[in-house]
Amino acid sequence: MITSGTRFGSDCDTDDQLSIDPMTLLRRWLPGPDDPPPLMALATCGRDGYPRVRHVLLSEADDTAVYFHTDTRSSKVAELADRPRASIAIAWPEVGRQLVAHGDVHRAPDDALRQTYSRRSRYLQLLAWLNDEQLVGLSAGERRRRWARFDETHPHLDAPATWTGFGIALRELTFWRGDPDGPSQRVRFVRTADDWKSEVLPG
Ligand SMILES: Cc1cc2nc3c(=O)[nH]c(=O)nc-3n(C[C@H](O)[C@H](O)[C@H](O)COP(=O)(O)O)c2cc1C
């Protein structure tokens, strides 16, 4: 089945929380490469002006962007073609942490597509091949039969042509930390021309 990570990474010292590079801090908060990828709420701008949100797996993060992978035929891809901007939120309730961020969206490099697909669970690899308009209209029994047949006859799968990836180049990140003995606190980073501006916020 679809699974998402519940693990979390390390943090920085309180003394460094305003001066640390926020993408470095984000990568520290993420689980390690051998853990399941974390679930990220991803909001795009709907064509009717209402925001749209859904969860996707965060595939990876580098110095400038976070990456996710999806189906070229999905609504989010059409919305991003119209307006390449997105917001994300990730929560780690076990340790009282949340990250919210937003930025400009670009296509992820093609060379990473295969590798990311190969790291997805077998269930998600099958979904990427099978979960289309044609399958959705069938009865539950027929859908399961087709799934089982495809699974059996395709022991090794490469990414389908509909598999694509996007990077969100983050321009603002807000890290929320809970405190069991006191109030929560947020630190917000906003990208400037050549660096980051940071401030501590309540809430
Ligand atoms: C735990 C979980 C993980 C998911 N991961 C992804 C993902 O990595 N990529 C993706 O496109 N959809 C993923 N989905 C499905 C999306 O939430 C969404 O239903 C689908 O992408 C269609 O969204 P759209 O019509 O808004 O484009 C996931 C759903 C769940 C529940």
The ligand as a Gaussian input file, in Angstrom:
#p B3LYP/6-31G(d) Opt

LIG

0 1
 C        0.079000       8.600000       1.244000
 C       -0.148000       9.165000      -0.140000
 C        0.948000       9.438000      -0.949000
 C        0.758000       9.966000      -2.229000
 N        1.858000      10.260000      -2.993000
 C        1.681000      10.806000      -4.214000
 C        2.809000      11.223000      -5.007000
 O        3.992000      11.116000      -4.593000
 N        2.560000      11.749000      -6.217000
 C        1.292000      11.920000      -6.701000
 O        1.137000      12.411000      -7.813000
 N        0.208000      11.569000      -5.970000
 C        0.368000      11.025000      -4.739000
 N       -0.732000      10.682000      -3.981000
 C       -2.083000      10.907000      -4.563000
 C       -2.430000      12.401000      -4.475000
 O       -2.762000      12.741000      -3.133000
 C       -3.578000      12.813000      -5.429000
 O       -4.750000      12.090000      -5.117000
 C       -3.226000      12.584000      -6.898000
 O       -1.892000      12.973000      -7.164000
 C       -4.175000      13.386000      -7.801000
 O       -4.057000      14.754000      -7.469000
 P       -4.560000      15.951000      -8.411000
 O       -5.775000      15.460000      -9.140000
 O       -4.875000      17.052000      -7.474000
 O       -3.453000      16.295000      -9.358000
 C       -0.566000      10.192000      -2.702000
 C       -1.645000       9.946000      -1.879000
 C       -1.446000       9.442000      -0.611000
 C       -2.637000       9.189000       0.273000

